[in-house]
Amino acid sequence: MARPPGFRTRQAAEELGGNLAAWRKLQGLTAQQVAERAGTTRQTVGRLERGDLGVGLDIVLEVCRALGLLDEVVRATDPYETAFGRARADQALPKRVRR
């Protein structure tokens, strides 16, 4: 059985949800409009914006796409975009083929 999420994970989910809600509002979009663009329901967008950890990764990414944030989210997790990641990659991983 999986252990419950830790405090920092729950806190991060709430912060991420709040950030997505702020992006939506800054763009003048309703939760319904984002839901339609993301292929989900308004209720699910609301759950995500409140930090519900039960919302699937696919929905999180679709909402990011609908808000124009998907590329930035992916780039934020790219280890090759950090000095540490680049240094470690030279030591531990085969050379990455850039597109």
C-alpha positions as CSV (number, residue, x, y, z in Angstrom):
1,M,0.0,0.0,0.0
2,A,1.3,3.4,-0.9
3,R,2.1,5.8,1.9
4,P,0.1,9.1,2.0
5,P,1.7,12.1,0.3
6,G,4.0,14.2,2.5
7,F,3.4,17.7,3.7
8,R,5.6,19.3,1.1
9,T,4.0,17.4,-1.7
10,R,0.5,18.5,-0.6
11,Q,1.8,22.1,-0.3
12,A,3.4,22.0,-3.8
13,A,0.1,20.7,-5.3
14,E,-1.8,23.5,-3.7
15,E,0.8,26.0,-4.9
16,L,0.8,24.6,-8.4
17,G,-3.0,24.6,-8.5
18,G,-3.1,28.2,-7.3
19,N,-0.5,29.2,-10.0
20,L,-2.6,27.5,-12.7
21,A,-5.7,29.3,-11.4
22,A,-3.8,32.6,-11.5
23,W,-2.7,32.0,-15.1
24,R,-6.2,31.2,-16.1
25,K,-7.6,34.4,-14.6
26,L,-4.8,36.5,-16.0
27,Q,-5.8,35.2,-19.5
28,G,-9.4,36.1,-18.8
29,L,-10.5,32.4,-19.1
30,T,-13.2,30.6,-17.1
31,A,-12.7,27.2,-15.6
32,Q,-15.2,25.9,-18.1
33,Q,-13.2,27.3,-21.1
34,V,-10.0,25.7,-19.8
35,A,-11.8,22.5,-19.2
36,E,-13.2,22.4,-22.8
37,R,-9.7,23.1,-24.2
38,A,-8.2,20.5,-22.0
39,G,-10.8,17.8,-22.7
40,T,-12.0,17.5,-19.1
41,T,-14.7,18.9,-16.8
42,R,-15.0,22.2,-15.0
43,Q,-15.1,20.3,-11.7
44,T,-11.8,18.6,-12.5
45,V,-10.1,21.9,-13.3
46,G,-11.5,23.2,-9.9
47,R,-10.0,20.2,-8.1
48,L,-6.6,20.8,-9.8
49,E,-6.7,24.5,-8.9
50,R,-7.4,23.5,-5.3
51,G,-4.4,21.1,-5.2
52,D,-6.2,17.8,-5.3
53,L,-3.5,15.2,-5.8
54,G,-6.0,12.8,-7.3
55,V,-6.1,14.7,-10.6
56,G,-4.2,12.6,-13.2
57,L,-0.9,13.8,-14.7
58,D,-2.5,13.7,-18.2
59,I,-5.1,16.3,-17.0
60,V,-2.5,18.5,-15.4
61,L,-0.5,18.5,-18.6
62,E,-3.6,19.1,-20.8
63,V,-4.5,22.1,-18.6
64,C,-0.9,23.4,-18.9
65,R,-1.3,23.0,-22.7
66,A,-4.6,24.8,-22.6
67,L,-3.0,27.7,-20.7
68,G,0.1,27.8,-23.0
69,L,2.4,26.6,-20.3
70,L,3.2,23.1,-21.4
71,D,6.6,23.8,-23.0
72,E,7.7,25.8,-19.9
73,V,6.6,23.0,-17.6
74,V,8.6,20.4,-19.5
75,R,11.6,22.7,-19.8
76,A,11.5,23.4,-16.1
77,T,12.2,19.7,-15.4
78,D,14.9,19.3,-18.1
79,P,18.1,18.4,-16.2
80,Y,20.2,19.6,-19.2
81,E,18.9,23.1,-18.5
82,T,20.8,23.3,-15.2
83,A,24.6,23.5,-14.6
84,F,24.3,20.5,-12.2
85,G,22.4,18.4,-14.7
86,R,24.8,19.2,-17.5
87,A,27.8,18.4,-15.3
88,R,26.4,15.1,-14.1
89,A,25.2,14.1,-17.6
90,D,28.8,14.4,-18.8
91,Q,29.8,11.8,-16.1
92,A,26.8,9.5,-15.8
93,L,24.7,9.4,-19.0
94,P,25.4,8.8,-22.7
95,K,25.5,12.0,-24.8
96,R,22.0,13.3,-25.4
97,V,21.0,13.8,-29.0
98,R,19.4,17.3,-29.3
99,R,16.6,17.7,-31.8
